[in-house]
Amino acid sequence: MQDNERIIGRYDGDLPGPLFLVFSGMHGNEMAGVRALEILFEMLEKEPLVNPGFVFHGVLIGLRGNLRAIREGKRFIRKDLNRQWTPENIARVRQHDPENLEAEDRELRELADLIEKAITIIHPPRIVFLDLHTTSAEGGIFAIASSDPESVRIGIAMHAPVITGLLQGISGTLLHYFTPERTGIPTVGIGFEGGQHGDPLSVNRCIAAIINCMQSIGCVGSHDVENHHDELLIAYSKGLPRVVDLVEVHRVHPDDQFVMLPGYHNFQPVKKDQLLAHDQNGPIYAVVDGWLLMPLYQPQGEDGFFLVRASAL
């Protein structure tokens, strides 16, 4: 697989700064982030023409994730690429000829090799990962922060509710793997959910999130790269808490016959014991009062829904 197919764009600044790696299409049916990055690189090429004082700090690289799933318009081919990022999996796929690997194993190896090569060559003072996603349900946007306070700060700067603890509720994501211990460089990661698959405004929200992130980590000034879409993030976050904590992840297995009740959306308030879904074992109820996130309304997926509640932060 050629790097030029994987790499949407690269922008090298004139001054030192972070290596800002932005990922899209980690799930092949989530194309808003891909389109957002394509538009963003067009904006960056034009920015110096309309803003003579524009200066970029560091290096921005935008990447497509699961190329094979993107081509087929599926979340994944054999397994969820964003659950494969473990040291054991990386070591395993590197022991085999890429031609003999399953689809997501090849994607994993190609991405890991590309990222590590970029870090080695650029050797930045700091690395920031942003992973763009969309959901099958309607409703609010949100950022997924790690336990690093800097990750929470970046999420708040995106004007989106920040979910803490969610990375403890799942495993094997890109943000789990690339840590300061792994890179040897100060490293922080954050995820962003920009809305529903196929909603044109999800593209705009992803653009706004990338620009806000660039500004908050010092790649560009606060008044550079005008963010026409920022009001979308503010509007979608209106009335929602700034930070919420994960309470529950409902796991789904292929033979569970899981069916989410229709009509649920992101950040819908739910009450304890409210009926949410059914599976082969019967009804499934909310375990606490809180908000519902990412109800599963697509054939592929390992998480039926998430429950969150307001944080003390």
C-alpha positions in Angstrom: 0.0 0.0 0.0 1.5 3.3 -1.0 1.9 6.0 1.6 0.5 8.6 -0.8 -2.8 6.8 -0.6 -2.7 6.7 3.1 -1.6 10.3 3.6 -4.3 12.9 2.9 -1.8 15.7 3.3 1.2 17.1 5.1 1.9 20.6 6.1 5.4 21.6 7.4 5.6 24.8 9.4 8.4 27.3 9.3 8.9 27.2 13.1 9.3 24.4 15.6 6.3 22.9 17.1 4.4 19.6 17.7 3.9 16.7 15.3 0.1 16.8 14.9 -1.2 13.5 13.6 -4.9 13.5 12.6 -6.6 10.2 11.7 -9.8 9.7 9.8 -11.6 6.7 8.4 -10.3 4.4 11.1 -13.8 2.9 10.6 -14.4 2.7 6.8 -18.0 3.9 7.0 -17.0 7.1 8.8 -16.0 9.5 6.0 -16.6 12.9 7.5 -13.1 13.1 9.0 -11.6 12.1 5.6 -13.4 14.9 3.8 -12.7 17.4 6.6 -9.0 16.8 6.3 -9.1 17.2 2.5 -10.8 20.6 2.9 -8.5 21.6 5.8 -5.3 21.1 3.7 -6.9 23.2 0.9 -7.5 25.9 3.5 -4.0 25.8 4.8 -2.6 26.2 1.2 -4.7 29.3 0.8 -4.1 30.8 4.2 -0.8 32.5 3.5 -2.3 34.2 0.5 -5.1 35.9 2.5 -3.1 36.2 5.7 0.5 37.4 5.0 1.4 37.1 8.7 0.4 33.4 8.9 2.9 31.2 10.6 2.6 27.4 11.3 4.5 25.8 14.1 5.4 22.1 13.7 4.1 19.5 11.3 0.6 18.4 10.5 0.0 15.0 8.9 -3.6 13.8 8.0 -4.1 10.1 7.5 -6.7 7.7 6.2 -7.1 4.7 8.5 -8.7 1.6 7.2 -8.2 1.9 3.5 -9.7 -1.5 2.6 -12.9 -0.8 4.6 -13.1 2.7 3.2 -13.2 1.2 -0.3 -16.1 -1.1 0.7 -17.9 1.4 2.8 -17.9 -0.9 5.8 -16.9 -0.2 9.4 -14.3 -3.0 9.0 -13.6 -6.1 6.9 -12.7 -8.8 9.4 -12.3 -7.0 12.8 -12.4 -3.5 14.2 -9.1 -1.8 13.4 -9.6 0.6 16.4 -9.5 -2.3 18.8 -6.3 -3.9 17.5 -3.7 -1.4 18.9 -1.9 -3.5 21.5 1.8 -4.3 21.8 1.1 -7.9 21.3 -0.8 -7.3 18.0 1.8 -5.0 16.7 4.6 -7.5 17.4 2.5 -10.3 15.8 1.8 -8.5 12.6 5.4 -7.5 12.2 6.5 -11.1 12.3 4.6 -12.0 9.1 4.8 -11.2 5.4 2.2 -8.4 4.9 0.8 -10.3 1.9 -0.2 -13.1 4.2 -2.0 -10.9 6.8 -5.8 -10.4 7.1 -7.2 -7.0 6.1 -7.1 -5.2 9.4 -3.7 -6.8 10.4 -2.2 -5.3 7.2 -3.8 -1.9 7.9 -2.4 -2.1 11.5 1.1 -2.8 10.3 1.1 -0.2 7.6 -0.2 2.5 10.0 2.1 1.6 12.8 5.2 1.6 10.5 4.2 4.9 8.9 3.6 6.7 12.3 6.8 5.4 13.9 8.8 6.3 10.8 7.4 9.9 10.8 8.2 10.2 14.5 11.8 9.0 14.0 12.4 11.3 11.0 10.7 14.5 12.3 11.8 13.9 16.0 9.4 16.5 17.3 9.5 18.0 20.8 5.9 16.9 21.3 3.2 14.7 19.6 -0.5 15.2 19.5 -2.9 12.6 18.1 -6.5 13.4 17.1 -8.7 10.6 16.0 -11.9 11.7 14.1 -15.1 9.6 14.2 -18.8 9.7 13.6 -21.6 7.6 15.1 -24.6 5.7 13.8 -27.0 7.7 16.0 -28.2 11.3 15.8 -27.3 13.8 18.4 -24.5 15.6 20.2 -20.8 15.8 19.5 -18.2 14.9 22.1 -14.5 14.5 22.7 -12.9 11.4 24.2 -10.0 12.2 26.5 -7.3 10.1 28.1 -6.4 10.4 31.8 -3.9 13.1 30.9 -5.1 16.5 32.0 -3.7 18.0 28.8 -6.1 15.7 26.8 -9.0 17.0 28.8 -7.9 20.6 28.2 -7.6 20.1 24.4 -11.1 18.5 24.4 -12.6 21.5 26.2 -11.0 23.8 23.7 -12.9 22.0 21.0 -16.2 23.3 22.5 -17.4 19.8 22.9 -18.4 17.8 26.0 -15.4 15.8 27.1 -15.9 12.1 28.1 -13.4 10.9 30.7 -12.9 7.3 31.5 -14.1 6.0 28.2 -10.7 4.7 27.2 -10.7 2.7 30.4 -14.0 1.2 29.2 -12.6 0.0 25.9 -9.2 -1.3 24.8 -6.9 -1.5 21.8 -7.5 2.0 20.4 -4.8 4.0 18.7 -4.9 6.4 21.7 -4.1 3.5 24.0 -1.0 2.5 22.1 0.8 5.7 21.4 1.8 7.1 24.8 4.9 8.9 26.1 6.2 5.5 27.3 5.9 4.2 23.7 7.2 7.2 21.8 9.8 8.5 24.3 8.5 12.0 23.6 5.7 14.0 25.4 2.6 12.5 23.7 -1.1 13.2 24.1 -4.1 11.9 22.3 -7.8 12.7 22.0 -10.8 11.4 20.0 -13.6 13.5 18.5 -17.0 12.3 17.5 -18.4 14.8 15.0 -22.0 13.6 14.6 -23.9 11.1 12.5 -22.5 9.1 9.6 -23.6 10.8 6.3 -24.6 14.1 7.9 -22.9 16.8 5.8 -22.6 19.0 9.0 -20.4 16.2 10.5 -17.7 17.3 8.0 -18.0 20.9 9.2 -17.8 19.9 12.8 -14.7 17.8 12.2 -13.1 20.8 10.4 -13.9 23.0 13.4 -12.5 20.4 15.8 -9.2 20.2 13.9 -8.8 24.0 13.8 -9.6 24.4 17.5 -7.0 21.7 18.2 -4.4 23.3 16.1 -4.9 26.6 17.9 -5.0 25.0 21.4 -1.7 23.1 20.9 0.1 26.1 19.4 0.4 25.1 15.7 -1.4 28.3 14.6 -2.4 31.5 16.3 -5.9 32.0 17.8 -6.9 34.3 14.9 -5.3 32.2 12.1 -7.3 29.8 9.9 -10.7 31.4 10.5 -13.1 28.8 11.9 -16.5 29.4 10.2 -17.9 26.1 11.7 -17.1 26.7 15.3 -20.7 27.8 16.1 -21.8 24.3 15.2 -19.8 22.8 18.0 -21.0 25.5 20.4 -24.6 24.9 19.4 -24.4 21.1 19.7 -22.8 21.5 23.2 -25.4 24.0 24.5 -26.9 22.8 27.8 -24.6 19.9 28.2 -22.0 19.5 30.9 -18.4 20.4 30.1 -17.0 17.1 31.3 -18.8 13.7 31.9 -17.5 10.4 33.2 -18.1 7.0 31.8 -20.4 4.8 33.9 -21.0 1.7 31.7 -20.2 0.2 28.4 -22.6 -2.5 27.2 -20.6 -5.1 25.3 -22.1 -6.8 22.2 -21.0 -10.2 20.8 -22.0 -11.4 17.3 -24.4 -14.0 18.7 -26.1 -11.8 21.2 -28.9 -10.8 18.8 -28.6 -7.2 20.3 -31.3 -4.8 19.2 -31.3 -1.2 20.4 -34.7 0.3 20.9 -35.4 2.9 18.1 -35.2 6.6 18.6 -32.3 7.0 21.0 -29.6 9.6 20.3 -26.3 10.8 21.7 -26.7 12.6 25.0 -30.3 11.6 25.4 -31.1 11.7 29.2 -32.1 8.3 30.6 -33.3 7.2 33.9 -32.2 4.2 36.0 -34.2 1.1 34.9 -35.3 2.6 31.6 -35.5 0.1 28.9 -32.8 0.6 26.3 -32.4 -2.6 24.2 -33.0 -6.3 24.0 -30.8 -9.3 23.3 -31.2 -13.1 23.4 -31.2 -12.9 27.2 -34.0 -10.4 27.4 -34.5 -6.7 28.1 -31.5 -4.4 28.9 -32.1 -1.5 31.3 -30.1 1.6 32.2 -28.1 1.1 35.4 -28.1 4.7 36.5 -29.5 8.1 35.7 -27.4 9.8 33.1 -26.9 10.3 29.3 -26.8 7.8 26.6 -23.9 7.8 24.1 -23.4 5.9 20.8 -26.4 3.6 20.7 -25.7 0.9 18.1 -27.8 1.3 15.0 -25.5 -0.5 12.5 -24.7 -4.2 11.8 -21.1 -4.1 12.9 -19.9 -3.0 16.3 -18.7 -4.3 19.7 -20.4 -1.7 21.9 -24.2 -1.5 22.2 -24.2 1.8 24.1 -22.4 3.9 26.6 -23.8 5.5 29.7 -22.2 8.7 31.2 -23.0 11.2 33.9 -21.7 14.6 35.0 -18.2 14.8 36.3 -17.0 16.6 39.4 -14.3 18.3 37.3 
